[in-house]
Amino acid sequence: MALLFQWLVRLTAAAIVLSVLAILLVYYLASRSLPDYSAAVTVDGINAPIEIVRDNANVPHILAQTDADAFFALGFAHAQDRLWQMTVLRRTAQGRLSEVFGTTTLEIDTHLRRLDLYRLSIASVEAQNAPTRAALEAYSAGVNAQLAEINKGASGRGAPEMFIFNAPIALWRPADSIALIKLMGLQMSGHLDAEVLRARMSLAVPDAKRLGDILPDAPGSGVAALPQYASLMPDLSTLPVYAQNTSGQHPLSPFKAPVFAGASNAWAAAPTRSASGGTLLANDPHLGFTAPAIWYLARMDLRTGSVIGGTIPGVPVILTGRSAELGWGLTSAYVDDQDIMIEELNPDNSEEYRVKDGFKAFETRPSIINIKDAPPITITLRWSDNGPILPGAFKDLRTVTPPGHVAALSATVLSPRDTSMTAGIGIMQARNVKQAIDAGVFYIAPAQNLTLVDRENIAMKTIGAIPRRDANHQSQGRMPSLGADPKNHWEGRMPYAANPEFIAPLGGILGNTNNKTVERPFPNHVSFTWGDTQRIQRWQRLMQARQVHTRDSFVEAQLDTVSFTARSLLPLIGAELWFTGEAAVEGTPERKRQRALDLLASWSGEMNEHLPEPLIYATWLRALQDRLINDDLGPMADQFSHVEPLFIERVYRDIDGAAQWCDVVQSAPIETCADMARLALDDALLEIEETWGSGLESLRWGDAHQATHDHTTLGKVPLLRYFVNIRQSTSGGDNTLNRGLTSGDGPNPFENVHGAGYRGVYDFADPDSSVFVTSTGQSGHFLSRHYDDLAQLWRRGEYILMSLDADLARGAAVGVTTLNPASEQ
């Protein structure tokens, strides 16, 4: 027995030693890919020595003598810090994820191949102007120079993920950068989803008024009634009523639900509304949270002056930022830039589709998808005159496509002459508002509202192609339409001068929260679907509360967590519940309901992470919407994962008879809206008790509203996820200016999954006092201290200085990388 015990001790000790050695080996291999920020590197392709000074937050300040050298150094810095992110985004755009991740990403690859995004990106390279092509070439050379350094120095393959997902890295090409912009365009437009949903709801809810309740238009002038979808299409009786769309559930998929399409805030003040007499600009674009964040801070010296702000690794443009003379910010414009066309197949030849004068053959091309640990598959890409043909499984298209038909997608992002990159570089190099607006003419997709300030003026211009539609379009682009009917086809794009534009407003303040910007009759409209009706209300109040604004007041507005939605809806839904009835016995559901109502009655609507009221409110509203729609919509109710404030308001104000949603159609009694509110509150309190505990006063919104900055490929790996994911208790909610959009499903539907990954506030009275921050850190390497060093600043609402002073950057630099031209050696 003693001998057995001795051997057990020896084996256990050996196992521990081997485990420690394995951990040390993994750490050593992973740490090999940490870049040396103080290295001197000799490279081909530059004209003179370049310094990349990394300040104390690891923001690279690129000090170069020519534009080409500056773009080269930006590519080098991007590849130093975010190589894995860049390669994964490129593979996504190319439809080549399955070569690395196997069958789990095959659906994503299949959809991206059918859209032919990368071929369109290659074609678009020649459409750029000469300076942009030169910038793309120089940037690509910089990325490739870092790849050469990795190979030369055996630097851990450039990123620790490369050891797990071993795949060769191709050289970077100009088309790769354009493809990344197109990929963002797909992610940031939800009009395809909106068309499918409206068509399906038209079939499920034939009453036009009730359809207008659950899919409300943004407040403003009325929209002419649309025909029912059934009247536009041939026999729809055999279509599935419900289908589960899974294409957006993978963390690498760009095909998210429309609620997760791009969102953002931006506002500006003219000198007359600024306490310091200089213009002000605030911008915080909203995208899905990841670790690292999609954003990367950088400063570049160009011949037109230095620029600093937020970039996306892989794209050689400061997308939101400032120079010494100009500041610019972006918000999603929600331009209706996608249409679904239903193409009728030739019953005698499925490779042909109906056109005005008969049938025409699809343009076809085979495409081979290689799959890790599985045989390759070949798919046939098909295009009609209206765009690529998409499978019925994509975005639930099968539920709106009649038998004998297929769906094609018309989208501005599918242009083979996409000059958005030219526009981005032109805006970055502009010196005043007019030059920036002029540069925006080349922008195609994704459509954005460009907010601008120079030393004297403020402006906002919608940039991006707006499709020109026939006034007699069957569905006005709001539902799928027959592709054979010429009046449904796009007729080019609207003139750039017709895009919404606001220059030097008399009030001295302008802004956008993805809200409706203009009301124009079809076909001169911008969109029927907008991204916000709530945040704009709070923004207007904050802007009008002060005669003049400062950098700090803009920061306060950017971080504001008061919910206009809560303030406006709670008095409506609780009108017959507040302070009614006698005191209930402790421990009864009635008593708990009274306690919850007492808390909400004295609540300011602030979605503060430390308060219980936001969790009670959010759970109540969610339960209430479920009760209102589940019996009427059945499985279709699952399409509404987030509370629609306008729907709740219409029901409780009984607009056009909307209160009938409160009656449960399957029950004999007639339920009132007060009944629904009370039952939903009981549902909410039961859910809270089961999930978070019974003590209402001890609840914390931040426990439920955790920001989920998850690694897109390692975030679900056991044990490793604790090192690569960043989780934070956060304030805010779906409809606050400091937006923290909840997931809407899963075990915790209140997880904060989408918000401001970048925040910037620019003050042109003292430009070097401008500030910015991202939600994680500059490095994509989870062993780097710069992987998450900005995350706590971001959570606390703090920023770092956004200065163009090179000496200030040197003063606390974490390193200075010197790039020397090989020709000098």
Buried (B, 14 or more C-beta within 10 A) or exposed (E): EEEEEEEEEEEEEEEEEEEEEEEEEEEEBBEBBBBEBEBEBBBEBBBEBBBBBBBBBBBBBBBBBBBBBBBBBBBBBBBBBBBBBBBBBBBBBBBBBBBBBEEEBBBBBBBBBBBBBBBBBBBBBEBBBEBBBBBBBBBBBBBBBBBBBBEEEEBBBBBBBBBEBEBEBBEBBBBBBBBBBBBBBBBBBBBBBBBBBBBBBBBBBEEBBBBBBBBBBBEEEEBEEBEBBBEBBEEBEEBEEBBEBEBBEBEBBBBBBBBBBBBBBBBBBBBEBBBBEBBBBBBBBBBBBBBBBBBBBBBBBBEBBBBBBBBBBBBBBBBBBBBBBBBBBBBBBBBBBBBBBBBBBBEEEEEBBBBEEEBBEBEEEEBEBEBBEEEEBEBEBBBBBBBBBBBBBBBBBBBBBBEEBBBBBBBBBBBEEBBBBBBBBBBBBBBBBBBBBBBBBBBBBBBBBBBBBBBEBBBBBBBBBBBBBBEEBBBBBBBBBBBBBEEBBBEEBBEBEBBBBBBEBEEBBBBBBBBBBBEEEBBEBBBBBBBBBBBBBBBBEBBEEBEBBBBEBBBBBBBBBBBBBBBBBBEBBBEEBEEEEEEBEEEEEBEBBBBBBEBBBEBEBBBBBEBBBBBBBBBBBBBBBBBBBBBBBEEBBBBBBBBBBBBBBBBBEEBEEBBBBBBBEEEEEEBEBBBBBBBBBBBBBBBBEEBBEEEBEEBBBBBBBBBBBBBBBBBEBEEBBEBBBBBBBBBBBBBBBBBBBBBBEEEBBBBBBBBBBBBBBBBBBEBEBBBBBBBBBBBBBBEBEBBBBBBEBBBEBBBBBBBBEBEBBBEEBBBBBBBBBEEEE
